[in-house]
Amino acid sequence: MASRYRNALVEPAPVRWLLIGVTLLFLGIFLLLPLFVVFTQALASGMPTFFAALHDADTLASIRLTLLTAAVAVPLNTLFGVAAAWAITKFEFRGKNLLTTLIDLPFSVSPVIAGMVFVLLFGSHGWLGGWLAEHDIKIVFALPGIVLATTFVTFPFVARELIPLMQAQGTEEEQAALTLGANGWRTFWHVTMPNIRWGLLYGVLLCNARAMGEFGAVSVVSGHVRGLTNTMPLQVEMLYNDPGQYSAAFAVASLLALLGFVTLALKHFLEWWHGDELAALRGK
Amino acid sequence: MEIGVRNLGKHYGEVVALRDIRLDIASGELLALLGPSGSGKTTLLRAIAGLETINQGSIHFGDVDATHLSVQDRRVGFVFQHYALFKHMSVLDNITFGLRMRKLSRRPPKNQIKARGMELLELVQLKGLEQRYPQQLSGGQRQRVALARALAIEPRVLLLDEPFGALDAKVRRELRAWLRQLHDEIGYTTIFVTHDENEAHELADRVVTMNEGVIEQVDKVAA
Protein backbone atom coordinates (compact mmCIF):
# COMPACT_ATOMS: atom_id res chain seq x y z
CA MET A 1 0.00 0.00 0.00
CA ALA A 2 2.33 2.65 -1.21
CA SER A 3 -0.40 5.27 -1.10
CA ARG A 4 -0.27 5.36 2.69
CA TYR A 5 2.95 7.26 2.56
CA ARG A 6 2.43 10.82 1.60
CA ASN A 7 4.87 12.34 -0.86
CA ALA A 8 6.36 15.31 0.96
CA LEU A 9 6.66 17.28 -2.26
CA VAL A 10 3.00 16.99 -3.24
CA GLU A 11 0.19 19.05 -1.74
CA PRO A 12 -2.85 17.26 -0.28
CA ALA A 13 -5.53 16.42 -2.82
CA PRO A 14 -8.07 19.13 -1.85
CA VAL A 15 -5.42 21.83 -2.21
CA ARG A 16 -4.38 20.46 -5.59
CA TRP A 17 -7.93 20.38 -6.86
CA LEU A 18 -8.60 23.85 -5.57
CA LEU A 19 -5.51 25.26 -7.31
CA ILE A 20 -6.23 23.46 -10.56
CA GLY A 21 -9.89 24.46 -10.37
CA VAL A 22 -9.14 28.13 -9.82
CA THR A 23 -6.65 28.12 -12.70
CA LEU A 24 -9.09 26.44 -15.07
CA LEU A 25 -11.91 28.75 -14.05
CA PHE A 26 -9.71 31.78 -14.63
CA LEU A 27 -8.51 30.52 -18.01
CA GLY A 28 -12.08 29.68 -18.97
CA ILE A 29 -13.53 33.06 -18.14
CA PHE A 30 -10.70 35.27 -19.32
CA LEU A 31 -9.30 33.38 -22.28
CA LEU A 32 -11.60 30.73 -23.66
CA LEU A 33 -14.97 32.43 -23.21
CA PRO A 34 -14.02 35.61 -25.12
CA LEU A 35 -12.57 33.55 -27.96
CA PHE A 36 -15.70 31.41 -28.01
CA VAL A 37 -17.86 34.54 -28.18
CA VAL A 38 -15.80 35.99 -31.02
CA PHE A 39 -16.12 32.86 -33.12
CA THR A 40 -19.82 32.24 -32.40
CA GLN A 41 -20.68 35.85 -33.17
CA ALA A 42 -18.62 35.68 -36.36
CA LEU A 43 -20.57 32.65 -37.53
CA ALA A 44 -23.92 33.65 -36.03
CA SER A 45 -25.38 34.75 -39.36
CA GLY A 46 -24.11 31.69 -41.17
CA MET A 47 -21.07 30.85 -43.24
CA PRO A 48 -22.08 32.77 -46.39
CA THR A 49 -22.34 36.03 -44.43
CA PHE A 50 -19.01 35.26 -42.77
CA PHE A 51 -17.18 34.81 -46.06
CA ALA A 52 -18.98 37.72 -47.69
CA ALA A 53 -17.76 39.93 -44.84
CA LEU A 54 -14.18 38.83 -45.42
CA HIS A 55 -14.53 39.34 -49.16
CA ASP A 56 -15.37 43.00 -48.79
CA ALA A 57 -12.81 45.09 -50.70
CA ASP A 58 -12.02 47.35 -47.73
CA THR A 59 -11.58 44.38 -45.42
CA LEU A 60 -9.28 42.65 -47.89
CA ALA A 61 -7.26 45.86 -48.10
CA SER A 62 -6.99 45.95 -44.31
CA ILE A 63 -5.78 42.35 -44.23
CA ARG A 64 -3.16 43.15 -46.85
CA LEU A 65 -2.05 46.23 -44.95
CA THR A 66 -1.75 44.33 -41.66
CA LEU A 67 0.31 41.56 -43.25
CA LEU A 68 2.53 44.07 -45.03
CA THR A 69 3.07 46.07 -41.85
CA ALA A 70 4.03 42.95 -39.91
CA ALA A 71 6.26 41.83 -42.79
CA VAL A 72 8.29 45.04 -42.43
CA ALA A 73 8.14 45.62 -38.67
CA VAL A 74 8.96 42.08 -37.54
CA PRO A 75 12.21 41.62 -39.51
CA LEU A 76 13.32 45.11 -38.46
CA ASN A 77 12.70 44.33 -34.80
CA THR A 78 14.34 40.95 -35.09
CA LEU A 79 17.47 42.65 -36.36
CA PHE A 80 17.36 45.46 -33.77
CA GLY A 81 16.44 43.09 -30.97
CA VAL A 82 19.30 40.70 -31.64
CA ALA A 83 21.75 43.60 -32.01
CA ALA A 84 20.60 45.22 -28.78
CA ALA A 85 20.62 41.97 -26.80
CA TRP A 86 24.05 41.10 -28.16
CA ALA A 87 25.47 44.49 -27.24
CA ILE A 88 23.95 44.47 -23.77
CA THR A 89 24.87 40.94 -22.78
CA LYS A 90 28.24 40.40 -24.42
CA PHE A 91 29.93 43.77 -23.95
CA GLU A 92 30.70 46.16 -21.14
CA PHE A 93 30.20 49.84 -21.97
CA ARG A 94 29.06 53.10 -20.48
CA GLY A 95 25.35 53.81 -20.59
CA LYS A 96 24.44 50.13 -20.68
CA ASN A 97 21.78 50.52 -17.99
CA LEU A 98 20.31 53.47 -19.81
CA LEU A 99 20.07 51.45 -23.01
CA THR A 100 18.40 48.59 -21.16
CA THR A 101 15.87 51.01 -19.74
CA LEU A 102 15.26 52.61 -23.13
CA ILE A 103 14.44 49.25 -24.66
CA ASP A 104 11.53 48.97 -22.25
CA LEU A 105 10.22 52.40 -23.12
CA PRO A 106 7.69 51.23 -25.71
CA PHE A 107 6.17 48.96 -23.04
CA SER A 108 5.91 51.65 -20.43
CA VAL A 109 4.61 54.40 -22.69
CA SER A 110 0.98 54.23 -23.75
CA PRO A 111 0.73 53.27 -27.43
CA VAL A 112 -1.46 56.32 -28.04
CA ILE A 113 1.37 58.56 -26.88
CA ALA A 114 3.73 56.63 -29.14
CA GLY A 115 1.45 57.33 -32.07
CA MET A 116 1.20 60.99 -31.17
CA VAL A 117 4.98 61.30 -31.07
CA PHE A 118 5.11 60.31 -34.72
CA VAL A 119 2.33 62.74 -35.61
CA LEU A 120 4.25 65.50 -33.79
CA LEU A 121 7.42 64.59 -35.64
CA PHE A 122 6.16 63.88 -39.12
CA GLY A 123 2.65 65.40 -39.24
CA SER A 124 1.94 68.45 -41.40
CA HIS A 125 2.38 70.74 -38.36
CA GLY A 126 5.16 68.60 -36.93
CA TRP A 127 8.90 69.26 -36.67
CA LEU A 128 9.75 67.64 -39.96
CA GLY A 129 6.35 68.21 -41.55
CA GLY A 130 7.36 71.18 -43.72
CA TRP A 131 10.44 69.49 -45.11
CA LEU A 132 8.52 66.26 -45.81
CA ALA A 133 5.74 68.19 -47.58
CA GLU A 134 8.29 69.97 -49.77
CA HIS A 135 9.74 66.68 -50.86
CA ASP A 136 6.33 65.12 -51.26
CA ILE A 137 6.97 62.38 -48.69
CA LYS A 138 3.95 61.13 -46.78
CA ILE A 139 4.59 59.43 -43.48
CA VAL A 140 1.68 60.17 -41.20
CA PHE A 141 -1.72 58.89 -42.42
CA ALA A 142 0.16 56.57 -44.76
CA LEU A 143 1.97 53.23 -44.74
CA PRO A 144 5.35 54.51 -43.43
CA GLY A 145 3.67 55.99 -40.33
CA ILE A 146 1.80 52.77 -39.63
CA VAL A 147 4.98 50.73 -40.00
CA LEU A 148 6.93 53.17 -37.78
CA ALA A 149 4.30 53.11 -35.03
CA THR A 150 4.05 49.32 -35.15
CA THR A 151 7.83 48.92 -35.09
CA PHE A 152 8.06 51.25 -32.11
CA VAL A 153 5.40 49.48 -30.09
CA THR A 154 6.72 45.98 -30.79
CA PHE A 155 10.40 46.77 -30.40
CA PRO A 156 10.96 45.23 -26.95
CA PHE A 157 9.62 41.73 -27.66
CA VAL A 158 12.69 40.22 -29.27
CA ALA A 159 15.25 42.03 -27.11
CA ARG A 160 13.32 41.27 -23.89
CA GLU A 161 13.14 37.61 -24.77
CA LEU A 162 16.85 37.38 -25.59
CA ILE A 163 18.54 39.47 -22.89
CA PRO A 164 17.84 37.17 -19.89
CA LEU A 165 18.61 34.12 -22.00
CA MET A 166 21.93 35.49 -23.22
CA GLN A 167 22.82 36.73 -19.76
CA ALA A 168 22.25 33.26 -18.34
CA GLN A 169 24.39 31.72 -21.07
CA GLY A 170 27.29 34.04 -20.40
CA THR A 171 30.16 34.52 -22.81
CA GLU A 172 32.30 31.45 -22.21
CA GLU A 173 31.27 29.63 -25.35
CA GLU A 174 31.99 32.75 -27.39
CA GLN A 175 35.41 33.09 -25.75
CA ALA A 176 36.11 29.46 -26.53
CA ALA A 177 35.17 30.07 -30.16
CA LEU A 178 37.56 33.04 -30.30
CA THR A 179 40.47 31.02 -28.91
CA LEU A 180 39.72 28.42 -31.58
CA GLY A 181 40.21 31.05 -34.25
CA ALA A 182 36.62 31.97 -35.18
CA ASN A 183 36.05 35.64 -36.02
CA GLY A 184 33.23 37.67 -34.49
CA TRP A 185 30.72 37.05 -37.24
CA ARG A 186 31.30 33.29 -37.38
CA THR A 187 31.22 33.10 -33.60
CA PHE A 188 27.84 34.79 -33.65
CA TRP A 189 26.52 32.60 -36.42
CA HIS A 190 27.87 29.23 -35.26
CA VAL A 191 27.85 29.61 -31.49
CA THR A 192 25.57 32.39 -30.26
CA MET A 193 22.76 31.96 -32.77
CA PRO A 194 22.16 28.22 -32.22
CA ASN A 195 22.02 28.85 -28.48
CA ILE A 196 19.41 31.59 -28.74
CA ARG A 197 17.33 30.45 -31.69
CA TRP A 198 14.39 29.16 -29.65
CA GLY A 199 14.21 32.29 -27.57
CA LEU A 200 14.56 34.30 -30.74
CA LEU A 201 11.76 32.39 -32.43
CA TYR A 202 9.51 32.93 -29.45
CA GLY A 203 10.31 36.64 -29.41
CA VAL A 204 9.68 36.94 -33.13
CA LEU A 205 6.33 35.17 -32.87
CA LEU A 206 5.20 37.35 -29.97
CA CYS A 207 6.41 40.41 -31.85
CA ASN A 208 4.47 39.29 -34.90
CA ALA A 209 1.29 38.62 -32.95
CA ARG A 210 1.47 42.06 -31.41
CA ALA A 211 2.40 43.75 -34.69
CA MET A 212 -0.72 42.37 -36.32
CA GLY A 213 -2.89 43.22 -33.36
CA GLU A 214 -1.61 46.71 -32.49
CA PHE A 215 -4.43 49.23 -32.21
CA GLY A 216 -3.61 52.34 -30.20
CA ALA A 217 -0.48 53.71 -31.83
CA VAL A 218 -1.61 52.77 -35.32
CA SER A 219 -5.01 54.34 -34.70
CA VAL A 220 -3.36 57.72 -34.11
CA VAL A 221 -1.12 57.71 -37.19
CA SER A 222 -3.41 55.92 -39.60
CA GLY A 223 -6.15 58.46 -40.20
CA HIS A 224 -8.68 55.62 -40.62
CA VAL A 225 -9.07 55.78 -44.37
CA ARG A 226 -11.12 52.75 -45.37
CA GLY A 227 -9.39 50.56 -47.89
CA LEU A 228 -6.20 52.60 -47.59
CA THR A 229 -4.84 53.06 -44.08
CA ASN A 230 -7.07 50.78 -42.05
CA THR A 231 -5.30 47.79 -40.54
CA MET A 232 -7.33 44.82 -39.36
CA PRO A 233 -7.79 45.99 -35.77
CA LEU A 234 -8.91 49.41 -37.02
CA GLN A 235 -11.23 47.79 -39.52
CA VAL A 236 -12.76 45.70 -36.73
CA GLU A 237 -13.47 48.78 -34.67
CA MET A 238 -14.91 50.68 -37.60
CA LEU A 239 -17.21 47.81 -38.58
CA TYR A 240 -18.25 47.33 -34.98
CA ASN A 241 -19.33 50.95 -34.71
CA ASP A 242 -21.32 50.65 -37.93
CA PRO A 243 -24.79 49.34 -36.92
CA GLY A 244 -25.28 47.26 -40.04
CA GLN A 245 -21.83 45.63 -39.90
CA TYR A 246 -21.95 44.00 -36.48
CA SER A 247 -21.34 40.44 -37.64
CA ALA A 248 -18.76 41.57 -40.20
CA ALA A 249 -16.79 43.09 -37.31
CA PHE A 250 -16.75 39.72 -35.59
CA ALA A 251 -15.82 37.96 -38.80
CA VAL A 252 -12.68 40.11 -39.17
CA ALA A 253 -12.03 39.80 -35.43
CA SER A 254 -12.16 36.01 -35.66
CA LEU A 255 -9.70 36.09 -38.53
CA LEU A 256 -7.36 38.26 -36.47
CA ALA A 257 -7.68 35.84 -33.56
CA LEU A 258 -7.00 33.00 -35.95
CA LEU A 259 -3.76 34.66 -37.08
CA GLY A 260 -2.74 34.67 -33.42
CA PHE A 261 -3.57 30.97 -33.15
CA VAL A 262 -1.58 30.17 -36.26
CA THR A 263 1.39 31.97 -34.71
CA LEU A 264 1.20 29.87 -31.55
CA ALA A 265 0.55 26.67 -33.47
CA LEU A 266 3.60 27.39 -35.60
CA LYS A 267 5.72 27.74 -32.49
CA HIS A 268 4.51 24.43 -31.11
CA PHE A 269 5.00 22.70 -34.42
CA LEU A 270 8.59 23.91 -34.67
CA GLU A 271 9.31 22.84 -31.11
CA TRP A 272 7.91 19.41 -31.85
CA TRP A 273 9.77 19.17 -35.14
CA HIS A 274 13.11 20.04 -33.57
CA GLY A 275 12.42 18.12 -30.37
CA ASP A 276 15.68 16.13 -30.46
CA GLU A 277 17.83 19.19 -30.69
CA LEU A 278 15.86 20.89 -27.94
CA ALA A 279 16.39 17.90 -25.68
CA ALA A 280 20.11 18.07 -26.38
CA LEU A 281 20.19 21.74 -25.44
CA ARG A 282 18.42 21.17 -22.14
CA GLY A 283 20.22 19.88 -19.09
CA LYS A 284 22.70 22.61 -18.64
CA MET B 1 57.28 26.73 -28.00
CA GLU B 2 58.82 28.85 -25.26
CA ILE B 3 56.65 31.52 -23.69
CA GLY B 4 57.96 34.78 -22.28
CA VAL B 5 56.11 37.12 -19.98
CA ARG B 6 57.91 40.44 -19.47
CA ASN B 7 57.00 43.01 -16.80
CA LEU B 8 53.34 42.30 -17.25
CA GLY B 9 50.91 44.54 -15.37
CA LYS B 10 47.14 44.70 -15.25
CA HIS B 11 44.74 46.72 -13.16
CA TYR B 12 41.00 47.20 -12.96
CA GLY B 13 40.68 50.89 -12.17
CA GLU B 14 42.49 51.28 -8.84
CA VAL B 15 42.72 47.57 -8.14
CA VAL B 16 45.98 45.94 -9.21
CA ALA B 17 45.39 42.45 -10.59
CA LEU B 18 48.92 41.69 -11.80
CA ARG B 19 52.10 43.52 -10.89
CA ASP B 20 55.34 43.22 -12.85
CA ILE B 21 55.05 39.56 -13.74
CA ARG B 22 58.20 38.05 -15.28
CA LEU B 23 58.15 34.45 -16.30
CA ASP B 24 59.92 32.30 -18.86
CA ILE B 25 58.47 28.96 -19.77
CA ALA B 26 60.61 26.45 -21.63
CA SER B 27 59.36 24.66 -24.69
CA GLY B 28 57.53 21.49 -23.68
CA GLU B 29 57.42 22.46 -20.02
CA LEU B 30 54.41 21.71 -17.83
CA LEU B 31 53.97 24.66 -15.51
CA ALA B 32 51.53 25.15 -12.65
CA LEU B 33 50.23 28.54 -11.54
CA LEU B 34 49.31 28.03 -7.89
CA GLY B 35 47.56 30.44 -5.60
CA PRO B 36 44.39 31.28 -3.68
CA SER B 37 41.43 32.84 -5.46
CA GLY B 38 42.10 36.48 -6.24
CA SER B 39 45.84 35.88 -6.51
CA GLY B 40 45.83 36.74 -10.20
CA LYS B 41 46.66 33.26 -11.55
CA THR B 42 43.62 33.00 -13.80
CA THR B 43 44.03 36.61 -14.94
CA LEU B 44 47.61 35.82 -15.97
CA LEU B 45 46.47 32.74 -17.86
CA ARG B 46 43.75 34.71 -19.64
CA ALA B 47 46.19 37.51 -20.40
CA ILE B 48 48.51 35.04 -22.11
CA ALA B 49 45.53 33.79 -24.14
CA GLY B 50 44.58 37.36 -25.07
CA LEU B 51 41.24 37.10 -23.28
CA GLU B 52 42.26 39.91 -20.92
CA THR B 53 43.84 43.14 -22.08
CA ILE B 54 46.99 44.07 -20.23
CA ASN B 55 48.14 47.55 -19.23
CA GLN B 56 51.87 46.98 -19.18
CA GLY B 57 54.63 44.72 -20.40
CA SER B 58 54.67 42.15 -23.17
CA ILE B 59 54.02 38.52 -23.99
CA HIS B 60 56.19 36.50 -26.36
CA PHE B 61 55.56 33.21 -28.09
CA GLY B 62 59.00 32.09 -29.25
CA ASP B 63 60.29 34.96 -31.39
CA VAL B 64 56.82 36.41 -31.93
CA ASP B 65 55.75 39.40 -29.86
CA ALA B 66 52.18 38.33 -29.13
CA THR B 67 51.27 41.34 -26.98
CA HIS B 68 49.13 42.94 -29.65
CA LEU B 69 47.95 39.80 -31.42
CA SER B 70 44.21 39.09 -31.32
CA VAL B 71 42.94 36.04 -29.46
CA GLN B 72 42.38 34.27 -32.77
CA ASP B 73 45.88 34.96 -34.05
CA ARG B 74 47.57 33.81 -30.86
CA ARG B 75 46.51 30.23 -31.51
CA VAL B 76 46.40 29.13 -27.90
CA GLY B 77 44.58 26.03 -26.79
CA PHE B 78 42.45 27.18 -23.88
CA VAL B 79 40.52 24.77 -21.69
CA PHE B 80 37.95 26.61 -19.62
CA GLN B 81 37.17 25.69 -16.05
CA HIS B 82 33.62 24.69 -16.97
CA TYR B 83 34.81 23.50 -20.38
CA ALA B 84 32.57 25.88 -22.38
CA LEU B 85 31.71 23.11 -24.81
CA PHE B 86 29.27 24.06 -27.56
CA LYS B 87 26.04 22.58 -26.23
CA HIS B 88 24.33 22.33 -29.58
CA MET B 89 27.16 20.49 -31.33
CA SER B 90 28.08 16.84 -31.22
CA VAL B 91 31.38 15.84 -29.65
CA LEU B 92 32.98 15.51 -33.08
CA ASP B 93 31.71 18.93 -34.19
CA ASN B 94 33.03 20.45 -30.98
CA ILE B 95 36.47 18.99 -31.56
CA THR B 96 36.68 19.99 -35.22
CA PHE B 97 35.31 23.51 -34.63
CA GLY B 98 38.70 25.20 -34.81
CA LEU B 99 39.51 23.52 -38.11
CA ARG B 100 36.09 24.25 -39.57
CA MET B 101 36.38 27.94 -38.65
CA ARG B 102 39.63 28.45 -40.51
CA LYS B 103 39.73 30.74 -43.50
CA LEU B 104 38.82 28.88 -46.65
CA SER B 105 42.39 29.11 -47.95
CA ARG B 106 43.79 27.34 -44.88
CA ARG B 107 40.89 24.99 -44.20
CA PRO B 108 41.57 21.29 -44.76
CA PRO B 109 39.04 19.34 -46.85
CA LYS B 110 36.03 17.92 -45.01
CA ASN B 111 37.20 14.32 -44.90
CA GLN B 112 40.56 15.38 -43.49
CA ILE B 113 38.86 17.46 -40.81
CA LYS B 114 36.78 14.47 -39.82
CA ALA B 115 39.79 12.16 -39.82
CA ARG B 116 41.70 14.59 -37.61
CA GLY B 117 38.71 14.79 -35.24
CA MET B 118 38.55 11.00 -34.95
CA GLU B 119 42.29 10.87 -34.31
CA LEU B 120 41.93 13.33 -31.46
CA LEU B 121 38.96 11.42 -30.07
CA GLU B 122 41.15 8.38 -29.91
CA LEU B 123 43.93 10.36 -28.28
CA VAL B 124 41.61 11.45 -25.46
CA GLN B 125 40.09 7.95 -25.29
CA LEU B 126 36.56 8.91 -26.30
CA LYS B 127 36.24 6.81 -29.42
CA GLY B 128 32.63 5.86 -30.09
CA LEU B 129 31.20 8.96 -28.44
CA GLU B 130 31.60 11.26 -31.45
CA GLN B 131 27.85 11.65 -32.04
CA ARG B 132 26.98 12.37 -28.40
CA TYR B 133 26.14 15.85 -27.15
CA PRO B 134 28.03 17.41 -24.23
CA GLN B 135 25.03 16.95 -21.89
CA GLN B 136 25.24 13.23 -22.41
CA LEU B 137 28.82 13.03 -21.12
CA SER B 138 30.27 12.78 -17.63
CA GLY B 139 32.42 15.58 -16.24
CA GLY B 140 35.66 13.76 -16.97
CA GLN B 141 34.57 13.06 -20.54
CA ARG B 142 33.61 16.70 -21.10
CA GLN B 143 37.01 17.72 -19.82
CA ARG B 144 38.68 15.50 -22.37
CA VAL B 145 36.49 16.80 -25.19
CA ALA B 146 37.53 20.33 -24.24
CA LEU B 147 41.16 19.25 -24.32
CA ALA B 148 40.81 17.57 -27.71
CA ARG B 149 39.05 20.66 -29.07
CA ALA B 150 41.95 22.84 -27.89
CA LEU B 151 44.53 20.45 -29.35
CA ALA B 152 42.83 20.43 -32.75
CA ILE B 153 44.17 23.86 -33.66
CA GLU B 154 47.76 22.74 -33.04
CA PRO B 155 48.21 25.42 -30.43
CA ARG B 156 51.44 27.21 -29.63
CA VAL B 157 50.70 26.68 -25.97
CA LEU B 158 48.07 24.81 -23.99
CA LEU B 159 46.38 26.79 -21.22
CA LEU B 160 44.18 25.01 -18.67
CA ASP B 161 42.08 26.95 -16.18
CA GLU B 162 41.47 24.85 -13.05
CA PRO B 163 41.32 21.74 -15.22
CA PHE B 164 40.14 19.45 -12.44
CA GLY B 165 38.16 21.95 -10.42
CA ALA B 166 34.74 20.63 -11.34
CA LEU B 167 35.48 16.92 -10.94
CA ASP B 168 35.15 14.55 -8.00
CA ALA B 169 38.25 13.31 -6.22
CA LYS B 170 38.54 9.92 -7.89
CA VAL B 171 38.13 11.17 -11.46
CA ARG B 172 40.51 13.97 -10.56
CA ARG B 173 43.34 11.62 -9.66
CA GLU B 174 42.82 9.47 -12.74
CA LEU B 175 42.69 12.42 -15.05
CA ARG B 176 45.75 13.99 -13.46
CA ALA B 177 47.89 10.94 -14.15
CA TRP B 178 46.46 10.67 -17.63
CA LEU B 179 47.13 14.34 -18.40
CA ARG B 180 50.75 14.05 -17.30
CA GLN B 181 51.16 11.04 -19.55
CA LEU B 182 49.48 12.82 -22.46
CA HIS B 183 51.70 15.84 -21.96
CA ASP B 184 54.84 13.70 -22.14
CA GLU B 185 53.46 12.06 -25.26
CA ILE B 186 52.53 15.15 -27.28
CA GLY B 187 54.95 17.63 -25.71
CA TYR B 188 53.01 20.89 -25.91
CA THR B 189 54.11 23.71 -23.66
CA THR B 190 51.38 23.69 -21.03
CA ILE B 191 50.35 26.09 -18.28
CA PHE B 192 47.62 25.16 -15.84
CA VAL B 193 46.01 27.05 -13.00
CA THR B 194 45.17 25.39 -9.71
CA HIS B 195 44.61 26.21 -6.06
CA ASP B 196 45.56 22.68 -5.00
CA GLU B 197 49.18 22.43 -3.87
CA ASN B 198 49.35 18.65 -4.16
CA GLU B 199 47.98 18.78 -7.64
CA ALA B 200 50.49 21.40 -8.68
CA HIS B 201 53.45 19.47 -7.32
CA GLU B 202 52.32 16.11 -8.54
CA LEU B 203 51.64 17.20 -12.09
CA ALA B 204 53.98 20.06 -12.98
CA ASP B 205 57.66 20.43 -13.82
CA ARG B 206 57.70 23.80 -12.11
CA VAL B 207 55.27 25.45 -9.73
CA VAL B 208 54.79 29.21 -9.74
CA THR B 209 53.15 30.43 -6.56
CA MET B 210 51.18 33.66 -6.86
CA ASN B 211 49.64 35.91 -4.28
CA GLU B 212 47.94 39.29 -4.61
CA GLY B 213 49.01 39.78 -8.18
CA VAL B 214 52.72 38.98 -7.80
CA ILE B 215 54.83 35.86 -8.16
CA GLU B 216 55.96 34.81 -4.68
CA GLN B 217 58.12 31.86 -5.55
CA VAL B 218 59.05 29.43 -8.30
CA ASP B 219 59.77 25.82 -7.37
CA LYS B 220 61.33 23.22 -9.56
CA VAL B 221 59.68 19.88 -8.93
CA ALA B 222 62.09 16.96 -8.58
CA ALA B 223 61.28 14.39 -11.20
Interface residues (C-beta under 8 A of the other chain):
Chain A: E172 E173 Q175 A176 A177 L178 T179 L180 G181 A182 N183 R186 H190 V191 P194 N195 E277 A280 L281 R282 G283 K284
Chain B: A49 G50 L51 V71 Q72 R74 R75 V76 G77 F78 F80 H82 A84 L85 F86 K87 H88 M89 F97 G98 M101 R102 Y133 P134 Q135 Q136 R149 A150 A152 I153
